[in-house]
Amino acid sequence: MIKVIFPKISSTQKDFFDYKTTKKILSHHDFVVQSFIQNTGYGRGGKVWYSPKGNIYLTINRAIKQKDILLNSFYTCYLVHKFIKENYSINLQYKWPNDLYFNNQKILGVIANSKIIGKFSIIQIGVGLNINKSPIKTSINLSKIISKKISIFSISNHLLSFMKNSFRNNYSKANIVQYLNKHLMKNFNLNHPKFLNLKNIKILSLNSDLSLQIKANHELHNIYFGELI
């Protein structure tokens, strides 16, 4: 795994991506771009991701099989959840499809973009993890939870090492789904165009195809990745 780190950058997903150069690197290594600050960081749906100094902002570029593209943001949430649990004894909540929370406050956001050209597939996995700063009122950071300031270099290197070793292993979609279901957050408001006027919506489970099963008006519905607004 090769990593480059910047004091400040517009976006770890956009600024440092050239297809021909990246393809050469990814044929041999995963490639990580990290920055202490992002000027125009963004999340799912083009939402602004506020990126003050003190947190982890990075993008992992990987060459993968096309069939594994959809699973990767879920897999990243799974890996970060396990990393935090194993190293800090903290049990985070998983919010479908790609966020982690602590006591209903956001601590992690993941965004995945893919580029498919012929048989070559590239996945860009953006990770924003609050370490020492809480960018918005509804967020929280790890140092606040454990009452101790954390070194960005130390934790980002440790996290990437953990993920690198995990990427080498074969992983089961069923195991990831089962794990995330154990920590699935069910008490958030569902903002979805098909269900805006319905009440008493219950979030039930993450399905094996990575969709979210809900119950509305006594009927079961599945919401697929990308349908939330």
Secondary structure, 3 states (H helix, E strand, C coil): CEEEEECCECCCCCCCCCHHHHHHHHCCCCEEEEECCECCCECHHHCECCCCCCCEEEEEEEECCHHHCCHHHHHHHHHHHHHHHHHHCCCCEEECCCEEEECCEEEEEEEEEEEEECCEEEEEEEEEECCCCCCCCCECCHHHHHCCCCCHHHHHHHHHHHHHHHHCCCCCHHHHHHHHHHCECCCCCCCCCCCCCCCCCEEEEECCCCCEEEEECCEEEEECCCCCC
